[in-house]
């Protein structure tokens, strides 16, 4: 299942590159994203920083663009299959501008504003 999903994303990327001639003119888009992670009892500062950065990257990729595919099958006026798939792909260069550590109640919070 995971391998099938990866293959679909790769083929979709290749198709979109050829369909829109992205290889001729690559567009660079700057996207800003922020994230916050509230550390739990078993989290280290490194874990909090890493998880907040992953969330910010995911948000930036979603802002940059996504491909959504839906499939609906009906047989004899009955819905037999209804599937929605979303794909995103990007190459990121991350620049961290600012990071904040603060105490929220008795927990520590890491912010990438």
N, C-alpha and C positions, 0 to 999 in steps of 0.2 A: 504494500500500500504506500509506504513512504517512498520507495524507489519509483513507483508509478507517478507520484506527485512531483518528484524532482524532475523526471523526464518530461512531464507536461510543461513545467515551468521553463526548462531549457528550450524545448521546441517552440513554445510560445514566444520566448525572447528572441530566438532566431527569426521566427516568422515576422515579428513586429519590426525587427531591425531591417529586414528586407522589404517589408511592405511600406515602411515610411522612410527608407533610405537613410537611416540613422548613421550608417557608416560614413556617409558623405559629409554630414554636418552634425556633429555631436553638440548638443545643447547642455550647458552647465547651469543648473538651477540651485540657488542658495535657499535653503529652508532652515528656519529656526524652530527648535523644539525644546520643551522643558519637561522635567520629571521630578518626582519626589518619592523617596523611599523611607518609610518609617521602620527603623531597625527593631527586630524582635529580640527576645532573650538570648537566642543562640546565634545571632548575626554579629559578625565583626564589622569594623568600619570599612574594610576592603570589600566585604560582601555588599554592604549598603551602597557604596560608590559604584560598584560593578553593575548591580541590578538597576540603579537609577539611570546609568548610562545606557544600558540595554533598552530600557523603556523609552528613553529619549530618542534613540536610534529608530525604534519601531514606529514611534509617532512621526518622525521625520519622513520615513519611507512611505507611510500611509498618506502624508500630506503631498508628497512628490507625485504619487500616481499609483493606481491600482487597476487591475483588470478583473471584472466580475462576470461570471458565466453562470447562466441558469438553464436548467433542463427540466421540463415538465412533460410527463407522459400520461395520456388519458386513453383508456380502453373501455369501450362500452359505457361511455359517460361516467366512468369512475376514475378517480385519480389513482394512478399506480406508482408514480415516481415523481418526486419534486426535490431537486437538488440545486443548491447554490454554492458556487465555488468562487473564492477570491484569491487572486495572485498579486504579489508585489515583488519587484526585483529592482535592485539598485546597487551601485558602487558608491560607498560613502567615504568622504574625507571629513573627519570630525575635528572641530575646533572647540574646545571647552573655553568659554569666555569667563565664567564665574561659577564658583561652587560655594555652598553654604552648609555649615553644620549648625544645628540648633536643637535645643531641648524642648520637647513637646510633652508636657506632663512628666512622667518618669522615663520616657523613651527618648532616644536620639533620632533626629531626622536629618537626611542628606538631601539637599535640593540642588538641582541644576536649573537655575532660572533662565 
